[in-house]
Amino acid sequence: MAVAESCTGGLVAHRITRVPGCSAYFDRGVVTYSNRAKTELLGVPPRVFATDGAVSEACARAMLEGLFRRSPAALGAAVTGIAGPDGGTPAKPVGTVWLAWGRPGRIRAERVQLAGSRAEIQQAAAAAVLERLAALAEEGTGP
């Protein structure tokens, strides 16, 4: 398993690595907070930022696709969003988060709208990622 994070700042990886024995299934976590980092570390094309923005389905999918190109993980997830308290727009208010999860070549994505403080949004986003990864692992064959 591997994760690529933006708005959660490593919280997903932190929650995974708190579990004893996680080294048996967790390969890596990558925090790509800036657009530059998303491009340099995950290969997200700059056109994604220009056309869809960093908080978009296209970005979340590109983050996860890039993660799969750089990791042998059989399943993974990516998260990008606006944790606040600033940065929201009418189209993408604070709390807008895009999740992508799946297996190489079989990726799902979902927009979730979260509420609360910055910390609450980050915690809820991390929980949402972990819930989807757990469900995916239980499915066995993936999306």
N, CA, C and O atoms as CSV, one atom per row, in Angstrom:
chain,resi,resn,atom,element,x,y,z
A,1,MET,N,N,0.842,-1.167,0.000
A,1,MET,CA,C,0.000,0.000,0.000
A,1,MET,C,C,0.893,1.238,0.000
A,1,MET,O,O,1.978,1.242,0.581
A,2,ALA,N,N,0.406,2.296,-0.671
A,2,ALA,CA,C,1.121,3.573,-0.690
A,2,ALA,C,C,0.090,4.698,-0.731
A,2,ALA,O,O,-1.034,4.508,-1.195
A,3,VAL,N,N,0.487,5.874,-0.239
A,3,VAL,CA,C,-0.414,7.022,-0.252
A,3,VAL,C,C,0.315,8.272,-0.715
A,3,VAL,O,O,1.503,8.457,-0.451
A,4,ALA,N,N,-0.429,9.129,-1.413
A,4,ALA,CA,C,0.067,10.443,-1.824
A,4,ALA,C,C,-0.863,11.467,-1.195
A,4,ALA,O,O,-2.077,11.407,-1.390
A,5,GLU,N,N,-0.306,12.400,-0.447
A,5,GLU,CA,C,-1.126,13.346,0.308
A,5,GLU,C,C,-0.767,14.783,-0.006
A,5,GLU,O,O,0.388,15.118,-0.270
A,6,SER,N,N,-1.777,15.613,0.030
A,6,SER,CA,C,-1.571,17.048,-0.045
A,6,SER,C,C,-2.171,17.684,1.198
A,6,SER,O,O,-1.445,17.960,2.153
A,7,CYS,N,N,-3.462,17.920,1.211
A,7,CYS,CA,C,-4.088,18.674,2.309
A,7,CYS,C,C,-3.989,17.993,3.669
A,7,CYS,O,O,-4.129,18.659,4.695
A,8,THR,N,N,-3.755,16.700,3.701
A,8,THR,CA,C,-3.630,15.998,4.982
A,8,THR,C,C,-2.203,16.014,5.507
A,8,THR,O,O,-1.967,15.607,6.645
A,9,GLY,N,N,-1.255,16.468,4.717
A,9,GLY,CA,C,0.105,16.696,5.171
A,9,GLY,C,C,0.814,15.526,5.821
A,9,GLY,O,O,1.662,15.736,6.689
A,10,GLY,N,N,0.499,14.303,5.433
A,10,GLY,CA,C,1.149,13.132,6.004
A,10,GLY,C,C,0.332,12.437,7.084
A,10,GLY,O,O,0.777,11.442,7.655
A,11,LEU,N,N,-0.849,12.950,7.364
A,11,LEU,CA,C,-1.685,12.383,8.422
A,11,LEU,C,C,-2.122,10.952,8.098
A,11,LEU,O,O,-2.195,10.111,8.994
A,12,VAL,N,N,-2.410,10.674,6.835
A,12,VAL,CA,C,-2.812,9.313,6.464
A,12,VAL,C,C,-1.657,8.349,6.740
A,12,VAL,O,O,-1.850,7.315,7.379
A,13,ALA,N,N,-0.471,8.684,6.265
A,13,ALA,CA,C,0.696,7.830,6.508
A,13,ALA,C,C,0.966,7.691,8.001
A,13,ALA,O,O,1.310,6.607,8.472
A,14,HIS,N,N,0.813,8.768,8.737
A,14,HIS,CA,C,1.015,8.722,10.186
A,14,HIS,C,C,0.057,7.731,10.833
A,14,HIS,O,O,0.452,6.932,11.683
A,15,ARG,N,N,-1.205,7.790,10.423
A,15,ARG,CA,C,-2.196,6.890,11.030
A,15,ARG,C,C,-1.920,5.434,10.653
A,15,ARG,O,O,-2.152,4.532,11.458
A,16,ILE,N,N,-1.432,5.202,9.447
A,16,ILE,CA,C,-1.093,3.836,9.037
A,16,ILE,C,C,0.105,3.336,9.840
A,16,ILE,O,O,0.099,2.209,10.334
A,17,THR,N,N,1.128,4.174,9.968
A,17,THR,CA,C,2.365,3.726,10.615
A,17,THR,C,C,2.282,3.663,12.132
A,17,THR,O,O,3.211,3.176,12.777
A,18,ARG,N,N,1.203,4.139,12.710
A,18,ARG,CA,C,0.993,3.968,14.153
A,18,ARG,C,C,0.660,2.519,14.500
A,18,ARG,O,O,0.763,2.114,15.658
A,19,VAL,N,N,0.264,1.745,13.503
A,19,VAL,CA,C,-0.146,0.362,13.719
A,19,VAL,C,C,1.080,-0.546,13.703
A,19,VAL,O,O,1.796,-0.589,12.703
A,20,PRO,N,N,1.337,-1.272,14.793
A,20,PRO,CA,C,2.473,-2.195,14.804
A,20,PRO,C,C,2.344,-3.218,13.667
A,20,PRO,O,O,1.259,-3.739,13.406
A,21,GLY,N,N,3.442,-3.488,13.013
A,21,GLY,CA,C,3.445,-4.466,11.935
A,21,GLY,C,C,3.080,-3.913,10.572
A,21,GLY,O,O,3.004,-4.662,9.599
A,22,CYS,N,N,2.851,-2.601,10.491
A,22,CYS,CA,C,2.436,-1.999,9.220
A,22,CYS,C,C,3.493,-2.138,8.133
A,22,CYS,O,O,3.175,-2.026,6.949
A,23,SER,N,N,4.731,-2.376,8.512
A,23,SER,CA,C,5.779,-2.525,7.498
A,23,SER,C,C,5.528,-3.741,6.609
A,23,SER,O,O,6.145,-3.862,5.551
A,24,ALA,N,N,4.650,-4.629,7.012
A,24,ALA,CA,C,4.316,-5.790,6.199
A,24,ALA,C,C,3.460,-5.412,4.991
A,24,ALA,O,O,3.394,-6.160,4.016
A,25,TYR,N,N,2.801,-4.242,5.057
A,25,TYR,CA,C,1.920,-3.867,3.946
A,25,TYR,C,C,2.054,-2.414,3.486
A,25,TYR,O,O,1.513,-2.060,2.439
A,26,PHE,N,N,2.748,-1.580,4.224
A,26,PHE,CA,C,2.853,-0.168,3.839
A,26,PHE,C,C,4.204,0.106,3.201
A,26,PHE,O,O,5.246,-0.063,3.834
A,27,ASP,N,N,4.179,0.535,1.927
A,27,ASP,CA,C,5.421,0.803,1.195
A,27,ASP,C,C,5.911,2.220,1.412
A,27,ASP,O,O,7.075,2.432,1.753
A,28,ARG,N,N,5.022,3.203,1.216
A,28,ARG,CA,C,5.457,4.598,1.316
A,28,ARG,C,C,4.277,5.559,1.378
A,28,ARG,O,O,3.147,5.255,0.995
A,29,GLY,N,N,4.623,6.752,1.895
A,29,GLY,CA,C,3.716,7.883,1.863
A,29,GLY,C,C,4.472,9.076,1.323
A,29,GLY,O,O,5.609,9.329,1.722
A,30,VAL,N,N,3.849,9.808,0.419
A,30,VAL,CA,C,4.481,10.962,-0.200
A,30,VAL,C,C,3.611,12.183,0.076
A,30,VAL,O,O,2.422,12.186,-0.240
A,31,VAL,N,N,4.205,13.224,0.666
A,31,VAL,CA,C,3.485,14.470,0.905
A,31,VAL,C,C,3.909,15.450,-0.178
A,31,VAL,O,O,5.069,15.855,-0.251
A,32,THR,N,N,2.961,15.821,-1.008
A,32,THR,CA,C,3.223,16.757,-2.107
A,32,THR,C,C,2.272,17.934,-1.920
A,32,THR,O,O,1.210,18.000,-2.539
A,33,TYR,N,N,2.666,18.835,-1.077
A,33,TYR,CA,C,1.781,19.943,-0.710
A,33,TYR,C,C,1.691,20.991,-1.815
A,33,TYR,O,O,0.613,21.529,-2.071
A,34,SER,N,N,2.794,21.280,-2.462
A,34,SER,CA,C,2.784,22.292,-3.531
A,34,SER,C,C,2.538,21.640,-4.888
A,34,SER,O,O,2.745,20.439,-5.061
A,35,ASN,N,N,2.099,22.444,-5.835
A,35,ASN,CA,C,1.928,21.948,-7.198
A,35,ASN,C,C,3.267,21.478,-7.758
A,35,ASN,O,O,3.336,20.469,-8.459
A,36,ARG,N,N,4.318,22.211,-7.446
A,36,ARG,CA,C,5.654,21.834,-7.912
A,36,ARG,C,C,6.017,20.436,-7.416
A,36,ARG,O,O,6.532,19.618,-8.178
A,37,ALA,N,N,5.753,20.166,-6.154
A,37,ALA,CA,C,6.051,18.847,-5.601
A,37,ALA,C,C,5.206,17.769,-6.274
A,37,ALA,O,O,5.695,16.671,-6.543
A,38,LYS,N,N,3.955,18.077,-6.542
A,38,LYS,CA,C,3.092,17.105,-7.223
A,38,LYS,C,C,3.670,16.754,-8.591
A,38,LYS,O,O,3.622,15.596,-9.007
A,39,THR,N,N,4.209,17.737,-9.283
A,39,THR,CA,C,4.806,17.503,-10.594
A,39,THR,C,C,6.141,16.775,-10.465
A,39,THR,O,O,6.369,15.772,-11.141
A,40,GLU,N,N,7.024,17.275,-9.599
A,40,GLU,CA,C,8.358,16.690,-9.478
A,40,GLU,C,C,8.349,15.279,-8.899
A,40,GLU,O,O,9.087,14.419,-9.379
A,41,LEU,N,N,7.543,15.026,-7.896
A,41,LEU,CA,C,7.584,13.738,-7.210
A,41,LEU,C,C,6.591,12.715,-7.744
A,41,LEU,O,O,6.826,11.511,-7.647
A,42,LEU,N,N,5.475,13.191,-8.312
A,42,LEU,CA,C,4.439,12.270,-8.778
A,42,LEU,C,C,4.178,12.355,-10.275
A,42,LEU,O,O,3.453,11.528,-10.829
A,43,GLY,N,N,4.763,13.344,-10.927
A,43,GLY,CA,C,4.565,13.469,-12.372
A,43,GLY,C,C,3.233,14.047,-12.788
A,43,GLY,O,O,2.802,13.848,-13.923
A,44,VAL,N,N,2.562,14.769,-11.882
A,44,VAL,CA,C,1.293,15.398,-12.262
A,44,VAL,C,C,1.596,16.444,-13.334
A,44,VAL,O,O,2.407,17.342,-13.104
A,45,PRO,N,N,0.959,16.342,-14.499
A,45,PRO,CA,C,1.233,17.302,-15.573
A,45,PRO,C,C,0.810,18.723,-15.183
A,45,PRO,O,O,-0.275,18.905,-14.630
A,46,PRO,N,N,1.636,19.724,-15.458
A,46,PRO,CA,C,1.265,21.108,-15.139
A,46,PRO,C,C,-0.068,21.535,-15.754
A,46,PRO,O,O,-0.742,22.410,-15.211
A,47,ARG,N,N,-0.455,20.930,-16.877
A,47,ARG,CA,C,-1.740,21.287,-17.504
A,47,ARG,C,C,-2.919,20.975,-16.584
A,47,ARG,O,O,-3.964,21.619,-16.677
A,48,VAL,N,N,-2.759,19.990,-15.695
A,48,VAL,CA,C,-3.836,19.658,-14.753
A,48,VAL,C,C,-4.134,20.862,-13.867
A,48,VAL,O,O,-5.298,21.176,-13.617
A,49,PHE,N,N,-3.099,21.530,-13.395
A,49,PHE,CA,C,-3.287,22.696,-12.530
A,49,PHE,C,C,-3.923,23.845,-13.303
A,49,PHE,O,O,-4.764,24.572,-12.775
A,50,ALA,N,N,-3.514,24.000,-14.555
A,50,ALA,CA,C,-4.025,25.091,-15.384
A,50,ALA,C,C,-5.483,24.877,-15.774
A,50,ALA,O,O,-6.250,25.837,-15.845
A,51,THR,N,N,-5.870,23.637,-16.027
A,51,THR,CA,C,-7.231,23.382,-16.506
A,51,THR,C,C,-8.209,23.000,-15.403
A,51,THR,O,O,-9.353,23.454,-15.407
A,52,ASP,N,N,-7.772,22.172,-14.461
A,52,ASP,CA,C,-8.685,21.662,-13.436
A,52,ASP,C,C,-8.381,22.170,-12.032
A,52,ASP,O,O,-9.276,22.249,-11.190
A,53,GLY,N,N,-7.123,22.514,-11.779
A,53,GLY,CA,C,-6.708,22.952,-10.457
A,53,GLY,C,C,-6.165,21.795,-9.635
A,53,GLY,O,O,-6.358,20.627,-9.969
A,54,ALA,N,N,-5.486,22.144,-8.559
A,54,ALA,CA,C,-4.901,21.134,-7.675
A,54,ALA,C,C,-5.961,20.388,-6.884
A,54,ALA,O,O,-5.741,19.254,-6.459
A,55,VAL,N,N,-7.106,21.018,-6.687
A,55,VAL,CA,C,-8.204,20.377,-5.967
A,55,VAL,C,C,-9.221,19.945,-7.019
A,55,VAL,O,O,-10.179,20.658,-7.318
A,56,SER,N,N,-8.982,18.761,-7.568
A,56,SER,CA,C,-9.822,18.271,-8.661
A,56,SER,C,C,-9.679,16.762,-8.777
A,56,SER,O,O,-8.737,16.155,-8.266
A,57,GLU,N,N,-10.645,16.187,-9.466
A,57,GLU,CA,C,-10.568,14.759,-9.751
A,57,GLU,C,C,-9.331,14.448,-10.585
A,57,GLU,O,O,-8.626,13.472,-10.328
A,58,ALA,N,N,-9.077,15.290,-11.590
A,58,ALA,CA,C,-7.926,15.058,-12.464
A,58,ALA,C,C,-6.625,15.043,-11.673
A,58,ALA,O,O,-5.752,14.214,-11.932
A,59,CYS,N,N,-6.487,15.943,-10.722
A,59,CYS,CA,C,-5.268,15.999,-9.920
A,59,CYS,C,C,-5.159,14.779,-9.009
A,59,CYS,O,O,-4.097,14.160,-8.931
A,60,ALA,N,N,-6.235,14.430,-8.325
A,60,ALA,CA,C,-6.192,13.273,-7.428
A,60,ALA,C,C,-5.837,12.006,-8.198
A,60,ALA,O,O,-5.020,11.205,-7.743
A,61,ARG,N,N,-6.449,11.828,-9.363
A,61,ARG,CA,C,-6.146,10.655,-10.181
A,61,ARG,C,C,-4.688,10.668,-10.652
A,61,ARG,O,O,-4.006,9.644,-10.601
A,62,ALA,N,N,-4.219,11.821,-11.105
A,62,ALA,CA,C,-2.836,11.934,-11.580
A,62,ALA,C,C,-1.845,11.673,-10.448
A,62,ALA,O,O,-0.800,11.059,-10.664
A,63,MET,N,N,-2.172,12.142,-9.240
A,63,MET,CA,C,-1.313,11.872,-8.086
A,63,MET,C,C,-1.191,10.371,-7.854
A,63,MET,O,O,-0.091,9.854,-7.656
A,64,LEU,N,N,-2.317,9.679,-7.880
A,64,LEU,CA,C,-2.291,8.239,-7.614
A,64,LEU,C,C,-1.625,7.474,-8.759
A,64,LEU,O,O,-0.871,6.531,-8.520
A,65,GLU,N,N,-1.898,7.872,-9.977
A,65,GLU,CA,C,-1.230,7.223,-11.116
A,65,GLU,C,C,0.283,7.381,-11.013
A,65,GLU,O,O,1.030,6.432,-11.254
A,66,GLY,N,N,0.734,8.585,-10.653
A,66,GLY,CA,C,2.156,8.827,-10.482
A,66,GLY,C,C,2.748,8.016,-9.344
A,66,GLY,O,O,3.871,7.521,-9.440
A,67,LEU,N,N,1.990,7.884,-8.271
A,67,LEU,CA,C,2.442,7.077,-7.138
A,67,LEU,C,C,2.627,5.624,-7.561
A,67,LEU,O,O,3.617,4.987,-7.203
A,68,PHE,N,N,1.675,5.109,-8.321
A,68,PHE,CA,C,1.789,3.725,-8.783
A,68,PHE,C,C,2.985,3.533,-9.722
A,68,PHE,O,O,3.581,2.456,-9.744
A,69,ARG,N,N,3.342,4.558,-10.492
A,69,ARG,CA,C,4.512,4.445,-11.365
A,69,ARG,C,C,5.805,4.409,-10.555
A,69,ARG,O,O,6.827,3.924,-11.040
A,70,ARG,N,N,5.767,4.912,-9.337
A,70,ARG,CA,C,6.973,5.022,-8.525
A,70,ARG,C,C,7.028,4.026,-7.365
A,70,ARG,O,O,8.010,3.992,-6.623
A,71,SER,N,N,6.001,3.233,-7.208
A,71,SER,CA,C,5.922,2.300,-6.090
A,71,SER,C,C,5.422,0.948,-6.575
A,71,SER,O,O,4.627,0.877,-7.513
A,72,PRO,N,N,5.882,-0.124,-5.943
A,72,PRO,CA,C,5.361,-1.445,-6.297
A,72,PRO,C,C,4.026,-1.766,-5.616
A,72,PRO,O,O,3.551,-2.899,-5.694
A,73,ALA,N,N,3.426,-0.787,-4.958
A,73,ALA,CA,C,2.199,-1.018,-4.194
A,73,ALA,C,C,1.083,-1.590,-5.063
A,73,ALA,O,O,0.905,-1.199,-6.216
A,74,ALA,N,N,0.347,-2.515,-4.485
A,74,ALA,CA,C,-0.792,-3.131,-5.169
A,74,ALA,C,C,-2.069,-2.327,-4.976
A,74,ALA,O,O,-3.023,-2.485,-5.737
A,75,LEU,N,N,-2.093,-1.469,-3.966
A,75,LEU,CA,C,-3.227,-0.574,-3.773
A,75,LEU,C,C,-2.733,0.717,-3.148
A,75,LEU,O,O,-1.701,0.750,-2.478
A,76,GLY,N,N,-3.495,1.783,-3.381
A,76,GLY,CA,C,-3.062,3.073,-2.873
A,76,GLY,C,C,-4.158,4.103,-2.923
A,76,GLY,O,O,-5.271,3.845,-3.380
A,77,ALA,N,N,-3.812,5.283,-2.437
A,77,ALA,CA,C,-4.775,6.377,-2.398
A,77,ALA,C,C,-4.048,7.708,-2.512
A,77,ALA,O,O,-2.859,7.822,-2.216
A,78,ALA,N,N,-4.802,8.708,-2.951
A,78,ALA,CA,C,-4.302,10.080,-3.017
A,78,ALA,C,C,-5.388,10.998,-2.491
A,78,ALA,O,O,-6.578,10.718,-2.630
A,79,VAL,N,N,-4.965,12.097,-1.885
A,79,VAL,CA,C,-5.914,13.073,-1.340
A,79,VAL,C,C,-5.396,14.472,-1.595
A,79,VAL,O,O,-4.222,14.765,-1.369
A,80,THR,N,N,-6.285,15.337,-2.068
A,80,THR,CA,C,-5.955,16.739,-2.307
A,80,THR,C,C,-7.189,17.564,-1.991
A,80,THR,O,O,-8.304,17.161,-2.322
A,81,GLY,N,N,-7.007,18.705,-1.358
A,81,GLY,CA,C,-8.179,19.491,-0.988
A,81,GLY,C,C,-7.818,20.811,-0.348
A,81,GLY,O,O,-6.661,21.230,-0.330
A,82,ILE,N,N,-8.845,21.451,0.176
A,82,ILE,CA,C,-8.704,22.759,0.822
A,82,ILE,C,C,-9.093,22.603,2.290
A,82,ILE,O,O,-10.274,22.514,2.625
A,83,ALA,N,N,-8.086,22.572,3.155
A,83,ALA,CA,C,-8.333,22.369,4.581
A,83,ALA,C,C,-8.696,23.671,5.294
A,83,ALA,O,O,-9.264,23.640,6.386
A,84,GLY,N,N,-8.374,24.808,4.689
A,84,GLY,CA,C,-8.734,26.090,5.279
A,84,GLY,C,C,-7.716,26.568,6.294
A,84,GLY,O,O,-6.659,25.955,6.446
A,85,PRO,N,N,-8.009,27.623,6.973
A,85,PRO,CA,C,-9.299,28.326,6.952
A,85,PRO,C,C,-9.493,29.205,5.715
A,85,PRO,O,O,-10.604,29.663,5.449
A,86,ASP,N,N,-8.411,29.444,4.954
A,86,ASP,CA,C,-8.502,30.254,3.741
A,86,ASP,C,C,-8.348,29.365,2.521
A,86,ASP,O,O,-8.121,28.161,2.640
A,87,GLY,N,N,-8.474,29.972,1.340
A,87,GLY,CA,C,-8.210,29.264,0.103
A,87,GLY,C,C,-9.429,28.783,-0.646
A,87,GLY,O,O,-9.313,28.342,-1.790
A,88,GLY,N,N,-10.592,28.855,-0.035
A,88,GLY,CA,C,-11.801,28.397,-0.703
A,88,GLY,C,C,-12.337,29.409,-1.696
A,88,GLY,O,O,-12.036,30.600,-1.613
A,89,THR,N,N,-13.126,28.928,-2.626
A,89,THR,CA,C,-13.825,29.754,-3.606
A,89,THR,C,C,-15.282,29.296,-3.640
A,89,THR,O,O,-15.609,28.262,-3.058
A,90,PRO,N,N,-16.158,30.038,-4.304
A,90,PRO,CA,C,-17.547,29.552,-4.410
A,90,PRO,C,C,-17.635,28.163,-5.064
A,90,PRO,O,O,-18.462,27.344,-4.665
A,91,ALA,N,N,-16.798,27.903,-6.051
A,91,ALA,CA,C,-16.828,26.607,-6.725
A,91,ALA,C,C,-16.156,25.512,-5.903
A,91,ALA,O,O,-16.538,24.344,-5.982
A,92,LYS,N,N,-15.161,25.890,-5.119
A,92,LYS,CA,C,-14.423,24.938,-4.286
A,92,LYS,C,C,-14.252,25.544,-2.899
A,92,LYS,O,O,-13.191,26.077,-2.575
A,93,PRO,N,N,-15.295,25.459,-2.083
A,93,PRO,CA,C,-15.198,26.053,-0.743
A,93,PRO,C,C,-14.250,25.260,0.162
A,93,PRO,O,O,-13.910,24.110,-0.119
A,94,VAL,N,N,-13.837,25.901,1.246
A,94,VAL,CA,C,-13.034,25.223,2.251
A,94,VAL,C,C,-13.748,23.924,2.618
A,94,VAL,O,O,-14.963,23.906,2.817
A,95,GLY,N,N,-12.993,22.863,2.705
A,95,GLY,CA,C,-13.556,21.549,3.014
A,95,GLY,C,C,-13.753,20.678,1.779
A,95,GLY,O,O,-14.104,19.504,1.896
A,96,THR,N,N,-13.526,21.252,0.591
A,96,THR,CA,C,-13.609,20.453,-0.630
A,96,THR,C,C,-12.378,19.564,-0.697
A,96,THR,O,O,-11.248,20.048,-0.625
A,97,VAL,N,N,-12.598,18.268,-0.835
A,97,VAL,CA,C,-11.510,17.300,-0.873
A,97,VAL,C,C,-11.798,16.276,-1.964
A,97,VAL,O,O,-12.912,15.765,-2.082
A,98,TRP,N,N,-10.777,15.989,-2.752
A,98,TRP,CA,C,-10.860,14.922,-3.760
A,98,TRP,C,C,-10.018,13.751,-3.296
A,98,TRP,O,O,-8.859,13.910,-2.912
A,99,LEU,N,N,-10.616,12.579,-3.338
A,99,LEU,CA,C,-9.952,11.329,-2.987
A,99,LEU,C,C,-9.838,10.470,-4.238
A,99,LEU,O,O,-10.758,10.437,-5.055
A,100,ALA,N,N,-8.744,9.794,-4.388
A,100,ALA,CA,C,-8.589,8.770,-5.425
A,100,ALA,C,C,-8.017,7.544,-4.731
A,100,ALA,O,O,-7.125,7.664,-3.891
A,101,TRP,N,N,-8.514,6.389,-5.071
A,101,TRP,CA,C,-8.028,5.160,-4.467
A,101,TRP,C,C,-8.238,4.022,-5.452
A,101,TRP,O,O,-9.092,4.091,-6.336
A,102,GLY,N,N,-7.451,2.985,-5.284
A,102,GLY,CA,C,-7.606,1.844,-6.168
A,102,GLY,C,C,-6.338,1.041,-6.294
A,102,GLY,O,O,-5.466,1.039,-5.426
A,103,ARG,N,N,-6.280,0.357,-7.424
A,103,ARG,CA,C,-5.142,-0.474,-7.787
A,103,ARG,C,C,-4.607,0.039,-9.117
A,103,ARG,O,O,-5.324,0.735,-9.837
A,104,PRO,N,N,-3.379,-0.284,-9.454
A,104,PRO,CA,C,-2.852,0.198,-10.727
A,104,PRO,C,C,-3.803,-0.134,-11.888
A,104,PRO,O,O,-4.187,-1.286,-12.089
A,105,GLY,N,N,-4.164,0.897,-12.634
A,105,GLY,CA,C,-5.065,0.723,-13.769
A,105,GLY,C,C,-6.542,0.697,-13.420
A,105,GLY,O,O,-7.388,0.658,-14.313
A,106,ARG,N,N,-6.862,0.717,-12.134
A,106,ARG,CA,C,-8.267,0.663,-11.690
A,106,ARG,C,C,-8.469,1.643,-10.536
A,106,ARG,O,O,-8.435,1.262,-9.366
A,107,ILE,N,N,-8.675,2.886,-10.880
A,107,ILE,CA,C,-8.747,3.956,-9.891
A,107,ILE,C,C,-10.167,4.518,-9.810
A,107,ILE,O,O,-10.821,4.741,-10.828
A,108,ARG,N,N,-10.618,4.736,-8.600
A,108,ARG,CA,C,-11.892,5.402,-8.318
A,108,ARG,C,C,-11.574,6.789,-7.767
A,108,ARG,O,O,-10.503,7.012,-7.202
A,109,ALA,N,N,-12.499,7.702,-7.935
A,109,ALA,CA,C,-12.313,9.047,-7.369
A,109,ALA,C,C,-13.652,9.558,-6.858
A,109,ALA,O,O,-14.713,9.200,-7.369
A,110,GLU,N,N,-13.574,10.399,-5.842
A,110,GLU,CA,C,-14.789,10.956,-5.244
A,110,GLU,C,C,-14.486,12.314,-4.617
A,110,GLU,O,O,-13.449,12.507,-3.982
A,111,ARG,N,N,-15.405,13.238,-4.807
A,111,ARG,CA,C,-15.327,14.527,-4.136
A,111,ARG,C,C,-16.150,14.433,-2.855
A,111,ARG,O,O,-17.288,13.964,-2.864
A,112,VAL,N,N,-15.558,14.884,-1.763
A,112,VAL,CA,C,-16.273,14.954,-0.497
A,112,VAL,C,C,-16.222,16.397,-0.003
A,112,VAL,O,O,-15.240,17.106,-0.221
A,113,GLN,N,N,-17.270,16.809,0.652
A,113,GLN,CA,C,-17.331,18.152,1.215
A,113,GLN,C,C,-17.340,18.011,2.727
A,113,GLN,O,O,-18.296,17.496,3.306
A,114,LEU,N,N,-16.275,18.469,3.360
A,114,LEU,CA,C,-16.109,18.322,4.800
A,114,LEU,C,C,-16.291,19.672,5.486
A,114,LEU,O,O,-16.179,20.725,4.858
A,115,ALA,N,N,-16.573,19.621,6.775
A,115,ALA,CA,C,-16.794,20.859,7.530
A,115,ALA,C,C,-15.970,20.824,8.811
A,115,ALA,O,O,-15.549,19.765,9.278
A,116,GLY,N,N,-15.753,22.011,9.362
A,116,GLY,CA,C,-15.051,22.116,10.627
A,116,GLY,C,C,-13.802,22.960,10.505
A,116,GLY,O,O,-13.586,23.653,9.510
A,117,SER,N,N,-12.988,22.886,11.536
A,117,SER,CA,C,-11.714,23.600,11.559
A,117,SER,C,C,-10.735,22.915,10.613
A,117,SER,O,O,-11.014,21.836,10.090
A,118,ARG,N,N,-9.602,23.544,10.401
A,118,ARG,CA,C,-8.550,22.943,9.565
A,118,ARG,C,C,-8.207,21.544,10.057
A,118,ARG,O,O,-8.164,20.598,9.270
A,119,ALA,N,N,-7.965,21.414,11.347
A,119,ALA,CA,C,-7.605,20.111,11.914
A,119,ALA,C,C,-8.732,19.097,11.730
A,119,ALA,O,O,-8.472,17.932,11.430
A,120,GLU,N,N,-9.969,19.527,11.906
A,120,GLU,CA,C,-11.106,18.615,11.740
A,120,GLU,C,C,-11.248,18.163,10.288
A,120,GLU,O,O,-11.546,16.998,10.024
A,121,ILE,N,N,-11.037,19.075,9.358
A,121,ILE,CA,C,-11.106,18.715,7.937
A,121,ILE,C,C,-9.990,17.732,7.596
A,121,ILE,O,O,-10.220,16.751,6.889
A,122,GLN,N,N,-8.791,17.990,8.093
A,122,GLN,CA,C,-7.679,17.082,7.832
A,122,GLN,C,C,-7.949,15.690,8.421
A,122,GLN,O,O,-7.704,14.675,7.769
A,123,GLN,N,N,-8.449,15.654,9.641
A,123,GLN,CA,C,-8.760,14.365,10.280
A,123,GLN,C,C,-9.847,13.620,9.509
A,123,GLN,O,O,-9.742,12.412,9.296
A,124,ALA,N,N,-10.890,14.338,9.090
A,124,ALA,CA,C,-11.987,13.703,8.354
A,124,ALA,C,C,-11.525,13.211,6.985
A,124,ALA,O,O,-11.946,12.149,6.527
A,125,ALA,N,N,-10.667,13.978,6.342
A,125,ALA,CA,C,-10.142,13.562,5.037
A,125,ALA,C,C,-9.283,12.302,5.192
A,125,ALA,O,O,-9.395,11.368,4.398
A,126,ALA,N,N,-8.435,12.283,6.208
A,126,ALA,CA,C,-7.607,11.098,6.449
A,126,ALA,C,C,-8.479,9.882,6.745
A,126,ALA,O,O,-8.212,8.789,6.246
A,127,ALA,N,N,-9.513,10.069,7.547
A,127,ALA,CA,C,-10.423,8.961,7.861
A,127,ALA,C,C,-11.122,8.460,6.597
A,127,ALA,O,O,-11.293,7.254,6.419
A,128,ALA,N,N,-11.521,9.372,5.731
A,128,ALA,CA,C,-12.194,8.982,4.486
A,128,ALA,C,C,-11.260,8.152,3.605
A,128,ALA,O,O,-11.683,7.159,3.012
A,129,VAL,N,N,-10.001,8.556,3.521
A,129,VAL,CA,C,-9.017,7.800,2.738
A,129,VAL,C,C,-8.854,6.400,3.322
A,129,VAL,O,O,-8.887,5.408,2.593
A,130,LEU,N,N,-8.682,6.327,4.616
A,130,LEU,CA,C,-8.460,5.031,5.262
A,130,LEU,C,C,-9.676,4.121,5.137
A,130,LEU,O,O,-9.521,2.910,4.975
A,131,GLU,N,N,-10.869,4.675,5.207
A,131,GLU,CA,C,-12.087,3.877,5.028
A,131,GLU,C,C,-12.128,3.257,3.638
A,131,GLU,O,O,-12.478,2.087,3.486
A,132,ARG,N,N,-11.770,4.039,2.625
A,132,ARG,CA,C,-11.801,3.537,1.254
A,132,ARG,C,C,-10.709,2.499,1.026
A,132,ARG,O,O,-10.930,1.511,0.326
A,133,LEU,N,N,-9.535,2.716,1.610
A,133,LEU,CA,C,-8.472,1.721,1.489
A,133,LEU,C,C,-8.851,0.412,2.176
A,133,LEU,O,O,-8.583,-0.670,1.653
A,134,ALA,N,N,-9.473,0.514,3.344
A,134,ALA,CA,C,-9.891,-0.704,4.061
A,134,ALA,C,C,-10.941,-1.469,3.245
A,134,ALA,O,O,-10.873,-2.693,3.137
A,135,ALA,N,N,-11.902,-0.752,2.678
A,135,ALA,CA,C,-12.917,-1.403,1.862
A,135,ALA,C,C,-12.298,-2.062,0.632
A,135,ALA,O,O,-12.676,-3.170,0.248
A,136,LEU,N,N,-11.356,-1.372,0.031
A,136,LEU,CA,C,-10.676,-1.911,-1.141
A,136,LEU,C,C,-9.902,-3.177,-0.782
A,136,LEU,O,O,-9.937,-4.161,-1.521
A,137,ALA,N,N,-9.212,-3.151,0.339
A,137,ALA,CA,C,-8.454,-4.322,0.775
A,137,ALA,C,C,-9.388,-5.497,1.030
A,137,ALA,O,O,-9.049,-6.641,0.726
A,138,GLU,N,N,-10.568,-5.216,1.591
A,138,GLU,CA,C,-11.536,-6.280,1.855
A,138,GLU,C,C,-12.104,-6.864,0.578
A,138,GLU,O,O,-12.442,-8.047,0.536
A,139,GLU,N,N,-12.216,-6.049,-0.475
A,139,GLU,CA,C,-12.729,-6.529,-1.750
A,139,GLU,C,C,-11.810,-7.571,-2.363
A,139,GLU,O,O,-12.258,-8.478,-3.065
A,140,GLY,N,N,-10.529,-7.432,-2.092
A,140,GLY,CA,C,-9.568,-8.384,-2.605
A,140,GLY,C,C,-9.105,-8.109,-4.012
A,140,GLY,O,O,-7.901,-8.030,-4.256
A,141,THR,N,N,-10.020,-7.962,-4.941
A,141,THR,CA,C,-9.629,-7.778,-6.339
A,141,THR,C,C,-9.664,-6.330,-6.763
A,141,THR,O,O,-9.292,-6.024,-7.896
A,142,GLY,N,N,-10.091,-5.437,-5.914
A,142,GLY,CA,C,-10.052,-4.004,-6.222
A,142,GLY,C,C,-11.231,-3.523,-7.047
A,142,GLY,O,O,-12.210,-4.242,-7.247
A,143,PRO,N,N,-11.112,-2.265,-7.529
A,143,PRO,CA,C,-12.224,-1.637,-8.246
A,143,PRO,C,C,-12.581,-2.349,-9.531
A,143,PRO,O,O,-13.498,-1.929,-10.236
